[in-house]
Amino acid sequence: MHRRAAAPLATAAVTALTLAACGGPGAEEGDGDGPIPIGVISDLSGATADVGTPYSEGIRGYAEWLNEQGGIDGRELDLNLNDYAYDVARAEQLYSQYVNEGVVAVQGWGTGDTEALRQKVAQDELPFMSASYAETLVDPEESPYNFVVAATYSDQMRVALDWVASDSGGDGSVAVFHHDSPFGTAPVGDGEAYIEDNDLGLGYDSYAMPEGATDYVAQLNRAESAGAEYVVVQNVSSPAAMLATNIAQQNLDMTVVCLNWCADEQFIDLAGDAAEGHIMVQPFSPPSDPVEGHSEPADYLESQGESLEDKGLHYVQGWYTMHVMAEGIRHTIDSGQEVTGSNLRDALRSMDPVNTGEVTVPISFDADSHRGMEGTGIYQVDDGEMTTVERGVTP
């Protein structure tokens, strides 16, 4: 089984990746030939730090790797990366700090903070990519500066429900266990609507997973009484692993279907034998299923005395989210434009699809949609590994 390297980033500001200092309020650091300042809001110590830490390390790793290659047309990425501990108020404080420092774009994290900042980033004309894949973020009329670099949570839910319908012969019953937050509830309503709109004939109920719970036996007993045979999980790895362990301990005949943030090696490591046979809907190919796009992060980590297998797929997610933003910056510079937020938004909408070497389906945006991709992989846990069932699956 995979074991993650336990090397959390500092919980205070991470040292900038270049020696250039950020400017004061109103500074336009992205102009000219200097470093390109980007703010990063990470969860390194809060409720989702188990997956937030490797994702954040992937963002930083990509920037360091790119700077070692000479940056973008000789210009380095200058990250200001801070821990917000999954606290929306802290995220808003950091965002204001970054605006005053003259950043040209922001990498964020959670659904609650991404939603809270959505109107601000539009007013400030700052492209914002985060690890929230809520469907509310993909409509440019509502969220003109948010870009979603994955299949949305709702598309992942739709793919999961299609799989359940096929696996059950169309008469299964689903219990959705979700994080008790905007992140957790994001796809729940869309899943119910998808069943109705497509006559899937599935039962469907949802159950919140309170933070700090020591088990989910009571919720599982209610789900069993309602006839649930499939448990779709919209949560991070640790509680999802506890849920799978509870299912095994109670000898319940239920198949877990993890969406993005528990579809990972951590879930397998923590759940152990209780993870076997369960299904994972994951837009990013895991290191256990190597593809061409894993080679650059793997080589970079090897040069640092680490391995991609230990860091895991959420490191890959952070790496390629930063890569997409960097490609937008590259397109801006190649077009002879100053690196400003509005020019970067236009570049992200107009550039060719980003090829990730099969880590994901190609990623692209346009003026009508900021949904970077629709396709996702489906994996199954087999002998402690994520094994491919199907790639590029769409609802």
Secondary structure, DSSP 8 states (H G I E B T S, - for coil): ----------SS-B--SSS-----TT--TTSTTS-EEEEEEE-SSSTTHHHHHHHHHHHHHHHHHHHHTTTBTTB-EEEEEEE-TT-HHHHHHHHHHHHHHT-SEEE---HHHHHHHHHHHHHHT--EE-S---GGGS-TTT-TTEEB-S--HHHHHHHHHHHHHHHHTT--EEEEEEESSHHHHTTHHHHHHHHHHTT---EEEEEEE-TT-S--HHHHHHHHHTT--EEEEES-HHHHHHHHHHHHHTT---EEEE-GGGSSHHHHHHHGGGGTT-EEEESS--TTS--GGGHHHHHHHHHTT--HHHH-HHHHHHHHHHHHHHHHHHHHHHTT----HHHHHHHHHHS--B--TTSSS-B--BTTB-B----EEEEEEETTEEEEEEEEE--
